[in-house]
């Protein structure tokens, strides 16, 4: 993190927008609701000047949201992110992918990693020059 990059606190996650253009998210262990997701979408749009950004998310286990929150979350993903690299302990990201996208393709490119360097390398292709 450079001097120009600072942590922006949110209810569901804390964020850092790196000079590279990658948005880094530190997920919080909190049950997501439609209201919380809507608030988070507004925060991310404010951070990224309303431009979808590649997201590097550090996942933590959190309570499973209800179906309406899952639907709303999936709908909002392409508005705020151009791609999503999920970094977590083995199995967690795969579980979340299965939970959210069991019957349909994700609306943005998504990939699970246990290694942050690999996740960053994958996200490079989604950075606008």
N, C-alpha and C positions, 0 to 999 in steps of 0.2 A: 504494500500500500504506500503510495506516495503522499507528499504533503497536501496535494490537491484532492486526494480521495479521502472521504470521511464516511463514517458509518451513519446511515440513516435508519433510525429506529422505527419499526412497524409493529403492529399487533401480532401478525402471524409469522413475521420474519424481520431480520435486520438486513440492510442492503449496503453494498458498496458498488458504485459505478466506476469501473476502472478506466484509465485513460485509453486503453485498447478498445473500449466500447463494450466489453463484457460486463454484464450486471451479475454480481455475486450475491447470493442469498443465503443467509444462515437461518434455516427454518427453526421455528419454535414449537414446542410440544403443547399445542393448544387445539381444541376441537374447532375446525373450520365451520362457519355458518355462511349463508348467503350474504348477510350483512358484513361479516368480517372479510369475505372475498371481495365484495364490492368496494369496501374501504381500501383493501390492499391494491386492487386494480387502479384506483384513483391515485394512490401513493406512487405506484410504479410509473404511471403515466407522467406524474409530476417529475420524478427522478429522471426519466428518459426523454423528456420534452415531447411526449406523446408519440415516440418512435419505437416500434418493436425492437427489442434488443436480444442478443443471445444471452441466455441465462445459465449460470453455473450455480446449481442449488446444492447446498449441503443439507441432506435430509436427516431428520430425526424421527423416531416413532412418535406418532400422535394419534389421537382417537379418530376412528373412521367417520367421515362426515356422512350426513344423510344423503339420499338419492338426489334431492333437489339441489343441494350444495355441490354435489359431484357434477351434475348437469351444468349448472351455472359456471362452475370453474372451467370445465372443458370448453364452453362457449366463449369465455373471455380470454383463454390462452393466446389465440392468434392476435388479439388486440394489443397485447403487451410484450410478447416474446416472439422472436423469429426462430428460435431453436432452444432446446432445453437439455443440458447435460446434468444428470442427477448423480451426485456422489454420496455414497452411503456404505454401511457395512454390507457384506454380501447378503443378497436376498431381499433387502428392504425396498430398493427401487423397483425390482421385478414385481414385488407384491403390489406396490402402488400402481404400476403400469397395468397389471392384470385387473386390479380393482376398477380403475378408471376407463380402460380401453379394451376390455375383454371381448367386445363384440364389434368394435370399429377401430379404424386406424386413427392414431392421434392426429389432431389438426395441425400440428407443427412437428418438425423433426425432433425426436426425443431418443436419448440413449442413456443407459445406466452404466455407471463406472464405480469401481472401488478405489481408483487412483485419480487424484485431482489433476496431475500432469496430463494423463491420457484424456481426461475430460476437456481440459483447456485446448489441447491439440485438436480434438474433434471440433470444438466450437470455432476454431480459426476460420473455417470455410464459410461461416455465416456472418463474419464481420464485413461491413461495407467499407470499401476503400475510400 
